[in-house]
Amino acid sequence: MEGAHGDAVPTPKPPLSYRLCRRFYRFLTNIWFREINIVDDENLPKEGGLLYITWHPSGLIDPMLMTSVLPGQLTTVAKHTLFRIPVLGRLLRASNVVPIERPSDSKDLEASRQRNTARLQSLSSLLSKGGSLLIFPEGVTHADAGVRTVRSGAARILLAAIREAKENGRPVPNLVPVGLHYSESQRFRERAAVVIERTMDLPEVPENVADDEEQDRLDRAWVQTVTGQIATELERVNHSKISWRERTMIWKGRSLVYAEKQRQAGEELVKPSYAESVLAARRLRAGWEFMSEEQPKETQALAASCQHHFATLNQRGITPFDVDARPERLSFMGYAKYFTQWLWALVWMFGLVTWSAIAGNYVPYKVNGLLSWFLKRRSLDSSVIGTAKVFSAVVFFPLWWILASMLITWSLLSASSPINEILLKHWLLLSITELPAVGVFLVFLFWWPVSAKLHLKLYARLVRGSRNLQRWKVWKDDSKDWDLLVEEQRRLANELVGLGAGLVLPGDEDWEDPPSGHDDVAAVRRRTGAVQS
């Protein structure tokens, strides 16, 4: 991805501090998420600066993930109060984060405005010269189902950058929306997808006029228009909905549609990648909103049926996937397959990898858990808790790795260590005591995080195996009325598939993205010859 900007203008190599931070963020996010999908990075234009915009649902996780996957050197805008936190402030500066002050956080408003004006001018200049900038236009992190009020900062930076680029004969900067999707960002080992959307088309920048008041009016009108377009784009690319109930229903409905299409194609039912799930949810959302306008009564009736079915599944402690994946015949060989997969992972869990992972990571893991428990008792927002968990991991895990490596090095090599005395008594182990201390320390410092990552892969296999065994137990429970559940779910799946069968939806070959500032529903259309029921 490093070459995504093209060869016309060589991109300078980011400084060492930034590259180290990005590697660190990649390491952290690859541990935090079990799956990370980067989608449509080929959409990035080959000329001009890049202003990335996305919503902000998960605190520090969002900029860490974006910094780890987006190409080149990314400059991120963040609130200045974060820089007051020890360690975190240094890490943010090293990873090229620029502080912006909020009036509510400043005692001297005029001085704060002047500093912000200077920083915004600097960011505009960076963007006009081909730099990459990341802004969260909402200005705050949150756990809402929809996008919050978008602020005008991104549009103002873009306006100044476009003017500077034109004045100096440079390529005009690009505004690139990014879809940021998490299966559950606050939980460990969930899934993430970063979807890079096509560059937004913007209105013409106002011409410079002699009258300052008129210039200010024209600029404000342009900024207001672009800010409104940004708000709509963020809602579109992040599948924004009014409530989590609607968002959850669309996500579960996507599961039904996927399973039905697999059955119709005669293919085995396997879980799709998270990126495929995100696209499927986008398709269902667009088709659903289109049909809600075209056939409101029928669509509302289908929505009520889906909600009732999902509520029934919740009451019985099962998921739509449990219903779709249930074999027609529960054989002993099927159970033996699941049991063997679970047993294989369990046996390997007791190897060197797992014990090393426990020694190198259990203490900071428990500290992180205690911090999360303490914050939950204070009834803080889930996005704040997620940020605190990530920040504490950034601090506590490396500290413990250093302490544990020092302890092991001392235990093996120090003459005052009882373990060293044992090693000296056996000629086969004597060579261990002659190893260089720095080398031993570095090997263990590297091994703790590596063993943790290997352990997580084994643990993931164990969890999948355990879930399959639990699912098998559920499948054997005849009190669930499986025949009725399967019949109802397939009926709903057929209706949902039929809902989109006659429509051109996102992901189809003949799909055309809506104009900038319009939601997907604006570009949905009926296929030629499709029969309207």
N, C-alpha and C positions, 0 to 999 in steps of 0.2 A: 504493500500500500504506500510505501514511501515515495514512489514515483508517480503518484496520482495527479500531481500538478502539471505533468508534462515536461518536455525537454526544452521548450522554447526559452524559458528563464530558469537557470539552475537554482534549485532551492538550497540555501546555505544549511550546512549541517547544524542541528541544534547543539547547544553547549552540553558539556559532559554532565553538569548538574541536572539538566532537564532530562537527558537520556537515562540517567540513573533513576530519577523519580518515575519516569514512565515505565521502566522495567519493574520497579517496585510495585507500581499500581497494577501492572499486568499480572504480576505474581499474586497480589492480594485478590484481585477480581476473579482470577482463575481458581482460587481456593474458595472464595465466597460463593461463586456461581458454579453449578455443575455443568452448565451449557451456556455458551455465549455465541450468538450468531450476528455476523455483520452482513447486512443486506444492501445491495445496490450501491456499493462504493464506486462503481463505474459511472455513477451519475455525476460525480464531481467534475466541474468544468476545468479545462486545462489552462485557462488564463484568468488572471484577476484574483484579488483577495477573496477569502472565504469567511463569511460571517455565518456561523452555525447558530441556530436557535432551537431550543427544545423546552419542554416543560420540566418541572423540578420536583418530582414526587419523593425523592429518597435521600435528601441531604448530601453528605460527602460521597455517597456511592455514585451519584450521577456524574460529577466532574472527574472522579477517578476512572470510571468506566470510559467516559468520552476521551479523556487524555490517553488512555491505554490503547484505544482502537483507531482514533482519527489520525490521519497522516501528518507529517511535518511537525513543526513546532507550534503548539496551540497556546494562545494567550487566553486565559479565562478570567471573567469578571466575577468578583465575589464581594460580599459585604465586609467592610473593614474590621468589624468586631472580631472576626475569626482570626485575624492576625495577632490579636492580643493573647491568644491561648498559647502557652509554652509548647515548644516542639512543633505543633501544628503550624504556627506562623512561619517558622523557618522552612518547613516542608512546602507550604504554599508558595513562598517566594522562589524556592528552588524549582518548582514546577510551573513557573511563569504565570502565577495568578496575580491579578491587579486589584487592589482594594478600591471600592467605591463607598463613600460615606452616605448614610441616610440622615436626613434632617433630624429625625427623632432620636438619633444616637449621638448628636453633636451638641455641645454647649455653645459654641461660637458658629452660628449659622452662616454668617458671611464668609468666614475663613473656610468653612466646610464647602460652600458653593464654589469658591475660587479653586480649591484643590480638586474638586470634582470636574470643574470646567477644564483645567489643565490636563487631567487624566483622560477625559473624553476626547480632547483634541489629539492627544498622543495616540490613543487607540484608533481614531479615525485615520491618522497619518499612517499608522502601521497597516491598516486595512487597505488603504489606497496604494501602498507599495507592494501589495501581493501577500501580506501576512494572513494568518488564520486566527480567527477570534471566536470564542464561545461565550454566548450570553444566554442566561435564563431570564427571558423577558418578564416573567411573573414577579421576579424580584424576591420571592420567598419560596422556601420548600414547604410542601404540604402533602397530605395523604388523601386529598379529595378525589372523587371519581372524574371530575372535569377540570378544565383549565381555569385558573383564577384570573382576575383582572390583569391584563397585559400593560406594562408601563412603556413609556415612549422612548426610553434610553437607546434601545437597539436602532430604532428608526432615525433618531437624531445623529447617532454615530455614522450610520450608513449614508445619510444625506451629506454630511461633511466629507466623508471618504470619497463618494462619487464625484463631488465637485473638485476635490484635490486631484483625483486621478485624471479627470478630463483636462484640468488646467495644465497638467504635466505630461499629457499624451500617453498615459498608461491605460491598460485594460481596466474596464469598470469593475468594481467589486461585485461579488455574487452573494445573494441571501439564500442560504441552504437550510430548509427545515429538516429536523431529525426526529424520527419516531423513537421514543425510548420506552421499551416495554419490559416489564418484569412479571414473572409468574407470582412472585411474592418477595419484594426486595428486602423486607425486614427479617426474613427467615434465611437460615444458613442452607447452602446447597440448593437454591432454587435456580430458575432459568432466566436468561436475559436475551433481548434482541435489540440491536441498534440498526434502524432502517433509515438510510440516507435518501431523502427524497430529491426530486428534480428542483433545479434552481427556480426561485420565484420570479415571475415577470412583474416589474415595478412600473408605476406611472413615471412620466417624464419629470425630471427634477426641475423645479421652477427656475426661470431665468433670473439673473441678477438685475435688480432695478435700483434706481438712485434713491428712491424714497425708502428710508429705513423701516417705517411703520408698515408700508405695503409689503416690503421684503419679509418682515416678520410674520405678517398675515399669511402670505403665500407659503412660507416654510412651515408654519404651524399646520396649515391645511394639508400639506404633503405628509408631514409626520403623522398626523391624525389618521389619514387614509391608510398609510402603510402599517401603522400600529393595528388598525382594524383588520387588515389582511393577515398580519402575523397571528392575531388571536384566532382567526378562523383556520389558518394553516395548522396551528398547534392543536386545535380541536380535531382536525381531520387526521393528522399523522399519528396522534396519540390515542385515537378512538375515544375521545372524550364523550362522556354521557352525563346526564343530570344526576344520576344516583348510582351507587354501587349495585343496587338491585338490577337496574337495566344492564349495566356492564357485565354483571355475572350471568344474567340470562343469555346475553349474546354470546358470551364465552362458552357456556354449556351447550347452547344451540349449535355453535360451530362444531362441537364434538359430535353431535348427532348427525350433522350433514356429512362430516368426514367419514364416519362409520358407514353411513348409507351408500356413499359413493364407492367406498371400498367393496361393499357387498355387491353393488351393481356391476362393478368391474371384475368381480370374481377373484379379488386379491385378498391375501391374508391381512387381518387387522393388526397393524403395528402402530405404536404411537408415533405421530409425526414429529419433526424437529420443531423447536419453538418458533423459528422464523416462519415455517409453514403454517403453524397455528395462528400466528399473528396475522398473516395474509388472509387466512380463512375467516378470522373474526372481522377483519376489515370488509371483506366481501359481504358477509352476513349483515353487518351494520349498514352498509350502503344500500343493499337490496331491501332490507327491512324498512328503512326510512323512506325509500322510494315507494314501496307498496303501502306504507302507512298513509301516504298522501293520495295514492291512486285508489286503493281499496281499504279504507280505514276500518270498516266493520269486520271484514274477513281477517284482516291483520290483527286487530285487537282480540278477536275470538281465538286465533292461533296463539297469541301471546298468553292469554289466560290459560289455555290448555297446557302450554309449556311450563308456566309457573306452577300450575297444580301438579304436574308430573314431577318437576324437580323438587317440590316440597315433599311429595310422597317418598321420593328417593332419600331425601335428607332424614325424614322420620325413621326410615328403615336402615339408616347408616350405610347406604351404598351410593355409588356414583353412576353417571351415564355410561362410563367406560366399563364398569362391572357388568352392566346389563348387556352391552354390545359384545363384550369379550367372552361371555359365558358360552362354553362349548355345548353343542346339542346333546352330546353324551359325555358324562363324566367318567372317564376310564381310569384304571389304576396306573397305566403307563403315563397318562397326563400328570397325575399327582407325583409319580416317581421323578419325572423330569424336573418339576419345580423343586422337589425336595433335594435332588442332587445338586442343582444350582445353588441352593441355599447352603447346603453342607460344604460344598467346595469353597465358598467364600468364607464360611465360619472357620474352617481348618486353617486357611491362610491368614486369617485375622490373628492367630496366635503365634505368628512368626516374628522374626526380628523386626520387621517393618513396624508392626503395630506397637510393640513394646517401646521401640525407639520414639515413635510418634507420641506415645503417652508421656514418656520421660521429658520430651522436648516441648510439649505443647499443653499438657493437662493443666498445669498451674495457671498460665495466662488465660486459658479457655474458661476455667472456673471463675477467675477474676472478672472476665468479660461478662459471664453469666450473672454474677452477683451485681455488677453495675446495671445490667439490663433489668434485673428484678427490682433494684432500688428505684430506677427511673419509672418503671411501670407503676410502682406504688404511689408515685407522686402524680400519676394520671397525666403524664406528658404525651404530646402528640407522637404517633408511631414514627413519623419521619425524623423527629428529634432523637428518639431512642435509637433508630437505625444509624444516624450520624454518630451518636456517642459510642455505639458498639464498634463501628468501623474505626473511629479515632482511637479508642482504647486498644483495639487490636494492633493498630500502627505503632503504638507506644509499648504495650506490655509484651507482645510476642518477641520483638527483637531484643528487648531488655532481658527476657528470660533466656533466650537462645545464647546471649553473651554470658550470662551468669552460669548457665548449665555447662557451656563449653569450658569456662574457666574451672568449674568444679571437677569435671571429668579430667581435664588436663592435669590439675593438681593431684587428683587421686591416682593417676597412672604414673606420674613422673616425679612427684615430690618425695623426698626421703622420709618425711614425717607422716606420710600417708600409710595406713594399714594395708591398703590394696597394693601399694608399691612394694611393701615388704613381702607380700604373698608372691608377687610376680618375680621378685629377685630370687626366690627359693627354688624356682623351676627353670632349668636351662632353656626349655622351649619358649617360655614367656619372658625370658630375660631381655630379648631384643626389643620388646615393647618399651621398656624403661629407658632405652637409648634413643628413642625417637625425638626429633626436635620439638620443643614445646609449642612454637608458633605454628608448625605444621599440624600438630594434633589439634590445637585450638581451632584452626581454620577448617579442618576436615569436619569436626563436629558442628561448628557454626553453620556449615553448608548442609550437613546431614539432617539436622532437626527439621527445617522446612521441607526438604525433599521427602523425608520419611512421612511427614504429615500428608503431603500430596498423594504419595503412594497408598497410604492408609485410607485416604478418602475414597480412592477408586475401589479398594476392597470393600470398604463400608457401603458404598453405593450398590455394589453387587449384592451384599448381604441384605440391605434394605429392600431391594427389588425382589430378592428371593423370599424374604419374610412377607412382603406384601402379597406376592403370588400365593403363598401358603394360606394367608389370611383370606384372600379372595376365594380360594378353593373351598375353604370352610364355609364362607358365606354362600357360595354357589350350591353347596350341599344342603343348605337350609331351605326346605320346601315351604316353610311358613311365609317366605317372601313373595309368594304368588308370582313366580318367575314368568309363567306363560302370559299372564295378564300384563306384567311390566314390559316384557319383550314386545308384545303385540302393540301396546300403546306407544312405546318409544319408536318403533318402526313406522307407525302411522304418522307420528309427529315428524320424524326424519323425512318421510316421503313428502309431506306437505312443505317442509322447509326447502328441500331440494327443488320441488316444483315451483316454489316461490321465486327462485333465482334462475330456473331453467330457461325462461324466455327473456332474460335480462342480460345486458352487457355489463359486467362487474369488474372491479379491480383484479388484475391478474390475467384476464382474458386477452387473447392476441389482438382483438379489435378494440380494447379499452383505451380511451384517451383521458388522461388526467384532466380534472376540471381546471379552469383558469385560476390563477393565484387569488387567494382570498375567498374561494368558494369551497364548500364541503364536497365530499365524494358524491353525495346524492344528486348534485347538480349535473354530473356527467353520466349518471345511470340512464340507460335508454332501453326500450324494448327491441328485441331482435326483429329483423324484417321477417314477416310471416308468422310471428308469435301470436298465438290466440289468447285474447284477454278473456279470463273466466268471469 
